[in-house]
Amino acid sequence: MELTTNVGSLDRMLRIAIGGFLMVLAAIGTVGIWGWLGSILVVTAFLKFCPVYRVLGLKTCKSS
């Protein structure tokens, strides 16, 4: 499976911010273990690829 970029700049920034926030809340015990799902957002932001977007045919980055 090829990891074709499908996550744009604004999307990446939001994923890092929201994912990081969820992980901090999980680390301090505010939201419980579910907050660690924020790590998925952070990883997909750094990979610039979201498998869910691929399945749905979405792309938030500019076409190259």
N, C-alpha and C positions, 0 to 999 in steps of 0.2 A: 504494500500500500504506500503510495507516494504521498508525502506531506506537502501538498500544494498550499501556499499561503492563502488563507481566507479570512484572516482577522486583521482589520485595519488599525491605524494608530490610535484613534479615539477609543475604539473598542478595547485595545490592549491596555491603555491607561486606566480605563474603568475596571477591567478585569483585575489588574494589579491592585488598585485601590480597594475595591470591594472584597476581593479575595484576601488581601492582607488584613483588612478590618475584621473579617469573619474569623481568621486564624488567631488574631489577637484576642478577640472575644472568647474564643474556645480555650485559649491558653490561660486566661484569667478566670475561666469557669462560668462566664455569663450566659453563654448559649449552649453549652454542653458539647458533646462530641460531634454533632452535626456541623458545627462551625469549621471543622477541619476540612469540609468539602470545599472551602475557599481555596485550598491548595490546588484543586483542579483548575480553578480560574487562573491562578498565577502561572501554573505550568503551561496552559494553553496560550496564555499571553506571551510567554517567552518563546514558545515554539512557533508562534504566529499561525497556528493551525488548530481548528476546533472540529473534532469528528462529528459533532452534532450538526454543525453548519453544513458539513459535507453531505450528510444524509438528507438534510432539508433543502439542499441546493442554495444555501445562503452564502454571501460573500460581503464583508464590510470593508475590504481593501480596494484600492483602485486597480483596475485591470492593467496588466502589463503587456 
